Each structure stands twice: as C-alpha cells, then as structure tokens.
Amino acid sequence: MSDTTNTSFGDLFSTGQIRLAEISAYNWGSFHGLHTAVIDPEGTLITGDNGAGKSTLIDAHMALLNRPGQTSFNIAASQGDRSDRNLMSYIRGNYGTAHDGSQTLNLMKRDGATMTALRALYRADDGSEITLVSMFWIRQAGASMTDLKRFYLVGKRNVSLEVLLQQFGSNNVRQLKQYVDDDPMLKHFDNSFSAYQEYFTRLLRMENSNAPALLQRALGLKKIDDLTALIRELVLEPSKVRDLATGVVKEFDDLIAVHNELDTAKQQKEVLSILPDHNRNYESSLEEQGQVNSEAAGLTAFFGEQGNRLWGLRCEDLDRSLDDLTSDGKRLAESVSQNEERVTSLLHAYQQQGGDRLDSLRREVEDAERGFQTTTNKAHDYQKDTRDLGLAETLTASAVRDNIASAKAVLVDLPAQIDDAKNAFGESRGALSGITQQIKNLQAQISEIEKRPNSNIDAAFQRLRDEMVESLRLNKDGVVFIGELLDVRSTEARWRGAIERALGGHRTTLLVPEDKFRMVTGWVNSRHTGLHVRVQVVSKTERNPEFLGGGFLRKLKWKEHPYRDWLKRHLARFDLHCVDSTEVLNDTPYSMTREGLVHMEKGRFEKKDGTRVDDKKNWYLGFNNLSRLAALQEEGERLREGLDSARSDESVKRQEMDILVASEAIWKRVAQTLWDQIDVTLAKQHLDTLKNDLAALNAPDSDLSKAKALLELAKKELQEIRTAQNQNARAVGGFELEIRQANKSRQVSALAASAGLADAVRQSLSLRVGILTLEHLDKLNQLEKTQREFLDDALNSIGKRANHYNGRMIAIINSFKTKWPLVANDWLTTIEGRQDYIDYLDKLNNEGLPDLVERFQQRLNNNTTQSLGRMQRAIDDEREDIQDRIATINEVLERTEFNHGTFLRLKHEDEHYAHVKEFTALLGSVLKHASSVDHEARFLELCSLISKLEKATNSATAINLESQRLLDSRYRMTFYANEIVKETGAVRDVLRSSSGKSGGEKESFAGIIVAASLAYVLTPDGAPHPMYCTVFLDEAFSNTADKVSRRVLRVFRELKIHVNLITPYKNLNLARDSARSLIIAERKIDGHESRLSQITWDQLDQQSAERREAKQTQLAGVAEGLGIQMEQL
C-alpha cells in the first residue's frame, strides 16, 4: 500500500477539533472600549436582559467570519426580515433616534473619527491557537462605507487587541503592518476580505465555502421556512459550472473574433470577387479599343492602298478603250473629207439653177413665223394678266397705254403691302412651329413619364437617380425623393398648389441611408449633372414629431416606408399654418394661403410666382404620376387645339402673301409691256406676204427642185458622218478626261497610302472590309465612310463597355474602402489602384481565408466544443455529488432521534423547467454534432447556446432563478424531509418547511436539520466529525419543551459540535445542562454602554436569590405603605 493509503486520521487532523476560546471587541456597538469574553470548551451560556448586548457580542464574531456586505446582524430578532443593524451602525454605536422637528437623527456614541477592532481566538485540542482580527476606522463624521478603512489579520498564535491597538496608535497603519510583517506567525491582508477569508478557512479547516454563512444562519434559526432554500444556499457547496460556463463564453469570444475575421474575409471576398472578371473585361475592352483605334487610324491608308491598286486597273482599261476610239476617229475623218467634196459639187449645180434666192426667202419666212409666234404668245400673256388684274384686254395702242399708267400707279404702294403680308406670315409660321415643338417635347415628356409610373418626380431627376443606383449598386428602395413619399389628401386638393410651393426643393431632395452617403456624395461630386441636386442623409429617429394643428403637413398622406417617421420629424420644422385670408395671414407667423403667399417669421412675407400656383406640370408630390400624366395630357389636348388654329391662320397668311407677291409680278409685266411687242395684226400681214413668194419658187416641176433634192441628200449623209465624228471626238475627250481623273485619283490614293500601314492592321482591315474589285471603285469613299462610322460606333460601344467596367470597379473599390478603410488606407480609389484590391483578393483566396477557416474549425473543435463537454460532465458530476452529500447528511440524521422512535431523511425531487430542457437539448445537439463538417451550422447552433450561457453568466442576470436553474444543479432539485419510523421504516410525515407546526415543533425541526447540516458542512473530507466545531444558538428553544430541547442539544453534542447558547433570563435550567460557563451582559441605561461578567452557576443562583429577596422587600414596603399585610409563604 502507498503512503497515502497508510495515512491515519491523526496524521491528517493532528490538531484535533478547533473551538472558539475568546471574543474581543473594541468600540463595537454598545461595547465602548475593549471587552473580552472567554468561551468555555464545554459550552457557554450568554445571558442578560433584552438589549444588554448579547447578540451584539456574537455579531462581532460573525463580522470576523463573513464579508461585511453579506453579514446579517441580530439575526435571531430579525428572523429573515431586514435588520436595523449593520456594520456602520455597530462602529458608530447607534443606540436610538431623535427628531428635531424637521428630520430624524440617529443617536450614536461615536459620531466623529473612530476606530473599531474585533478579535477571535481559536484553540485546538493540541493547544495550538489561531487569531482572527478585523480593524475598521473612519477619519471623519459620516456613514458612507466608501470612507471606511479596513485591515484584516490572521495569526497562528494568540494576538491581543491591546498590542495591535498600541501599534496602530493614531492611525499609524504603516507601523501596524511593520509589526505584523516582522512576526512570521502573523499575516495581514490590508482590506482584501477574500484573501483573508480564504486563508482563515484553510487554517480553521472550513473546507466547505458555505460554512461561515451557515454558522451565521444557525445563530438565529428558530424555524425553516423553506428547506430547499436552506440546503441549496447553506449546505450544498456552490456550483462551479458557472465558472466553466464563463470560460466557455470567453473561449467563444475568441471563436467569435475568428468567425468575425472569417466573416469579414468572406464579405471582402464577396465584394471583390467580381473585380478580376471586371478587370479582365476592362483590359480586354482597352485592348480591343486599341485595336479598333489602330484600324480607324489606318483606315485612310488602307483605302489609299486599295484605291491606288484599283485606279491602276481602271487606267489600264481606259487606255485600251481610248486606243480603239482613236482608230475610229481617223476613219471618220477620211469619210467626212470625201463627203464634203461631193456636197460642194452638188451645191454649185444647185446655185446655177437659182438656189441662192430660194434659200434667202425660206430663211425670211422662218424668221417671220418665229416673230409671229412670239408676238402671239406675248399678246396672249398680256391679255391674261389684264384679265387677272381687271383691266381692259383690248389689243389697241391706246388701251395698252392706259393699262401701263394704271400699273405704275399701283406699283407705288404694293411693296409695303407685301412686306406687311410677309411679316404677318412669318409670325403665324413661328407660332405654328412653336406649338408643334411644344407638342413634340410634351409627347417626349409623356413617353418618359409613362416609363416610370411609380413616381411623380421630374424625369431628369429620376434618370439621375437610376444612373446613381446602377453605378453604385444601391438598393433603389433606399434611395428615394421626398416627393415620392408624400401626397396631398383628396379632401385637401384645393391646397395642392400652395403645398407644392411650400415644400419647394424638398420635393426633389434625394434621401440616402446613413451608411451609403459617402459613396453618393463622391459620385455626385465627380460629374456635372445639369440639375440642382439635393441629398439628405436619413438617420435614426427616436421620437415622434409634432405637427402644427392647422399645418399643411396634416393635409398630406405619408407613404408606408422605413423613412416615414424620420421624414415626419425632418419636415416638421418646415410646417406652416394654412389660413383662408390675408387678414389671418398677417397676424400668423409661419402661415400660408392657398394662393401661395407665405408669412415667415413675424413681418416677413414672400410669394414665389415664378410659375403659377395651379400649374400642375410643376407638381411633384404623389405615390404615382397619374395626376402629372393627366395634367400633361390635358396640356397636350390644349396645344393640339391651338395647333389647328395656328395651321389655319398660317394658311390664310401664306395665301394673302402669295396673292400679293403674284400680283406684284403681274403689275410689273403690264407696266413693262410695249405695243409693238403685242401687235399681232402687223406680224400676220408680213408672214403672209413672204409665204406667197416662197410658194411660187417651190413649184414641183422646176429644175431647181430636182437640184435641191440631190443637194439635201448629200448634206444629210455628210451630217450623219460628222455626227458620228463628233460623237467619236466627244468619246475620246471623255476617255482622256476620265484617264486624267483616274490618274489624279490614283495619285490621291497613293498619297493616302504613303502614311504606311502595319501588316497586322492591314490584315484585320482586309478581313473586316473584304476583297475589293473594280465594281467597288466608285464606292470607295462611301465604303471608307461606312467603315469609319462602323469603327466609330464600335469605339463608342467599346468605350461604353470599358466605362461600364470602370464604373463597376470604381464602385467596388469605393464600397470596399468605405467598409474596410484600414485595410485599404494606402490604396488608391481610382481605377489605377485596382491591382492592389485584386492582389488582396488573391491573398484572401490563397492565404487569408484558408488560414481563417482552419483556425475557426480548430477553435470550434478543440476549444469551445471540448469546453462544453467538460461543462456537461461537470453538471452531471455535480448532480451525483449532491446525491452523495444528501446521503452523507442522511447518515448523520439517521443516528439522531427526531421524535420518539423516529428520524429524518432528506429526499430530493427533480424540477423540470422548459428553458432548462431547451438548454439541455441544445447542449446535447451541439455535442452530438461535434464531428459534423457543416461548421457554419455548428457555429450558429453554438451561438444560440452561448447566448443562453452569456445571460446565465452575466453578473447582472446570473443571480436570477432562471440562470441558476440553468447552470446550478442545486436549483434543478427541491428538497424535503421524511420522518421515518425506526422500527418499520414507514414514513410518518413529510416536511418541506416548518409551516403548519407548533413553535416547539418548528424549533425542533430546525435544530435537527441545522445540526446535521453543520455536521456535514464543518466536517472535512476524510474526517469523522467537524474540525471547526463552535456554534452559537440565539434564543433557539424559546418555544420548545425542555425535554425536546435537551434531545436536540444532545444531537449537537453527539455530532461533536461545540454548542453555546444565547438567551435572556429564562430557560436557565436547560442551559445549566448544556453550558459549563456563564457570561452575563449588562447595560447602563444612562450611558448606553454594555459590559460583560463571567460567573459560575453558584454565583448566578446567589444573585438570583438576592434579586428575589430585594424584590420581595420592595413589595412589602409598598404593601405596608398601602396598609396591606403580607404573609410569608
């Protein structure tokens, strides 16, 4: 066997039992100065009149064992109710109260700077001694515990208060500490009660932390109101599960930190995840843009090369055609020469026959015919003009002269009339054009509005908002105009215009959430919007707004929206009273009329009549645009009606102008007419004469006619050849011109091609344009223009695509930097800084996230889950420990008689609570899923569990029953006592408290339970009985028969408990059997001071006899004075 196994009880507890030997008090309550009471090892009775200081003395002992804030004084008198005594009242020596007419004052023996000292001397069976000392002092008047100084001391020898007080002197704490430090048998703890208590409980062998509290509770335990509470709080040791749970919560804080890091990394990855794709698309767009730019730059040179090639081919074709035409021209020239000779010969023959005279006459006839026709046409036009002007159309010289005079007279005023008509037409034409443009603009506006039916805000502002939302990837529901959240009640429609005017620019103010406004302001600042942009940040609101009683805000409908309450508070400061007349307006600051006149602060008025107050086109409020659309459509109908009128007016004005302009031309022709130009009769006579002469010469049977026929035939043939020759010459000229132009075009193309072209660009353009032939030659310029337009469109499209990805990346960069400014502190927010963010994403993917996932899983598995397992085992172990401890107490109870032939046995019942059941199930589920690979689900389940643990371990909620039931097995059980008949084992009674019992039965039950509990709590592990064994019972058997009381006291003795009694002058016979020494507490009424007297029972009996004799003598004297004869008994 090992040494440990062979260790005997005597080795472990060599000191034997430890008992209180002395109590000393200095300036404690009514004990002024230094007082010491000696406690007999066989028991001491402390007695005296009520208020003499019996409990005060024992409270000094309790103050040494229990924390000041947890010490209950005069507990026998208070019996659980609030005591009127506390540490400060004992230090001050309170003894009563007095009323000065305005307030109640405490009467005290020590009201200024004072010092209190307490001492307890304990002596073991082997003679070793332990001293506990507590010293309290305060340097000024007052009762604040914060002003109270403390000093705790433990000695492994007897230490007297006289010596310590001498060392302390006048607040010389340093000297006192030095004295203690110089003695290895002494140890001080300054004002740390916890360290002091931990040290003395170890020396006194109080291994159960409940011992000091149970000793205090036993002091005045006359009844047990709740057996469960007594066992939970004073018998069973406190649960340590809460400490384990606190550790789990702390470990979870580390897990939370790692999870937060992981969650942040995941969020960062989510924000940045699309950035590489956008960057690739952006760089691809830039590369494509460069390629297209190269093609666009080389397009002229490319088409120059193609043109130079094709024009060369064209020149070759033209040269071959020109050679053919030149040969044809030579042949035609020879034919012309031959035919000219023939015509000359025939002409000589014709002339010899009289042909010269005939030709001359023929020409004269032709001239006369043309002259007659001209004169006839002019006469016809003249007569038409005169008919149109209402003048005489007679063709006589006098009539013509009269008409010319009339025309000249009219032409004096006609230009001014024409100018007036032109001006009128111009005005009507401008009006028609204006109305047409208004209708066109209005229709475009209506089309734009119909696309956005859910807003009445001007389309330009909505387009700005849409662009912003898409660019910054905002939630559109969180970016709204104030006007979209408001509408005027239908019953208040007559106030619509005035309300719209009062709200003014607020209607188009853009509301943005507080966490997004920095992105919005940056976006707005970086571009020219062309609008008066207003942005308002929406913050949280904690109070409801108050509108004016007759204010326009009460005439509004408010859209259901998260910003609604905030908007009410925001607009409340702009509210205006609505009044019906200027008389009321003049006397009401901050008011307005339906017509839009506003009275601001007293004496300042304004009316914004830039637009009409009833102009619906300028109304922006509303949850949809139906009213605005209706107003615009109504305006369209009005404009279309005006368009018809304008068209009719323009047509009339045009007709009037055209008539005047036309009439001016006619009048001018009439005024410029000459008579000989329209004399038809004279022209006809001249033509007839010439025709008669020609007929005579052209008789068919004359030789002249035959010669003429041959000549005409030869001329015709010559003319035909000359025509062909002329056509050939023109063709040659055309080809020569075309060749020159082709060569010039070829030179131009060669010049364009001289700029040079990269092979790659030439190849890409060849693929883009295709193979060009001579068919495309005349279309080269158009083809180049078409290709350039295509490339320009492509560049525009690529630019938009690049800008799109640029904007997306800028939005991602801004979003990332806004959310994580410390990470991106030194990184640019422009497109040039994108690589930093991409590199960070790569680092996240390759290093950050895998490491965080591993750390998270490791902490989840190795730390938190394992700690929860330990906590679960601790809960189970504590439950088993409780059952074992109850069994140990029952062993003690079974050895003690409760009533004649019976003993008590403690039992427990499990209590079931929904939140405990839920917690237990959740804890079991967490531990069950410890091997699950779904770490996030485990974490969420763990979060739910930890939230319950946090509440249960939080200092503010840990002491409530819900938390205690969760973590402390004591609070999951209720306890009761069965009264068992020894002989049969039958249950005679079940006791959960003293309720329903007589006073004696209550005290008996309480005594037995307390004795057994003390025996259990004060007995160290491995010991057969308590090591520290001194207990005080204050008025414990005031209602119990002596026989029962003696049986209970016998239980204390059998359990090796050093019991001491405190009682007034009664039950002395009971005390005589249980206490060997006697201490009497006495109090001087006039000085409110107590003192102690230690006497024997014989001395007490003598004093009692003397008091009875004195009282008898006093009564006899009174009787004698009253004439009463008293008999001796």
Secondary structure, DSSP 8 states (H G I E B T S, - for coil): --HHHH--HHHHTTT--EEEEEEEEEEETTEEEEEEEE--TT-EEEEESTTSSHHHHHHHHHHHHS-GGG---SHHHHTTS--S--HHHHHHTEEEEEE-SS-EEEEES--SSEEEEEEEEEEETTS-EEEEEEEEEESSS---GGG-EEEEEEESS---HHHHHHHHTTT-HHHHHHHHHT-TTEEE-TT-HHHHHHHHHHHTT--STTHHHHHHHHHT-S--S-HHHHIIIIIS---SHHHHHHHHHHHHHHHHHHHHHHHHHHHHHHHHTTHHHHHHHHHHHHHHHHHHHHHHHHHHHHHHHHHHHHHHHHHHHHHHHHHHHHHHHHHHHHHHHHHHHHHHHHHHHHHHTTHHHHHHHHHHHHHHHHHHHHHHHHHHHHHHHHHHHT-----SHHHHHHHHHHHHHHHHHHHHHHHHHHHHHHHHHHHHHHHHHHHHHHHHHHHHHHT-TT--S-HHHHHHHHHHHHHHT--GGGSEEGGGGEEE-GGGGGGHHHHHHHHGGGGGEEEEETTTHHHHHHHHHTS--SS--EEEEE----S-----TTBGGGGEEE--STTHHHHHHHHHTT--EE-SSHHHHHT-SSEE-TTS-EE-STT-EE---SS-TT-GGG---SSSSHHHHHHHHHHHHHHHHHHHHHHHHHHHHHHHHHHHHHHHHHHHHHHT--GGGS-HHHHHHHHHHHHHHHHHHT-TTSHHHHHHHHHHHHHHHHHHHHHHHHHHHHHHHHHHHHHHHHHHHHHHHHHHHTT---HHHHHHHHHHH----GGGGGGHHHHHHHHHHHHHHHHHHHHHHHHHHHHHHHHHHHHHHHH-TTTTTTS-SSGGGHHHHHHHHHHIIIIIHHHHHHHHHHIIIIIIIHHHHHHHHHHHHHHHHHHHHHHHHHHHHHTS-SSTTEEEEEEEEE---HHHHHHHHHHHHHHHGGG-S-HHHHHHHHHHHHHHHHHHHSTTTTTSHHHHHHH-GGGGEEEEEEEEETTT--EEEEESSSTTS-HHHHHHHHHHHHHHHHHHHHS-TT-SS-SB-EEEEESTTTTS-HHHHHHHHHHHHHTT-EEEEE-SSS-HHHHHHH-SEEEEEEEETTTTEEEEEEE-HHHHHHHHHHHHHHHHHHHHHHHHHHT------
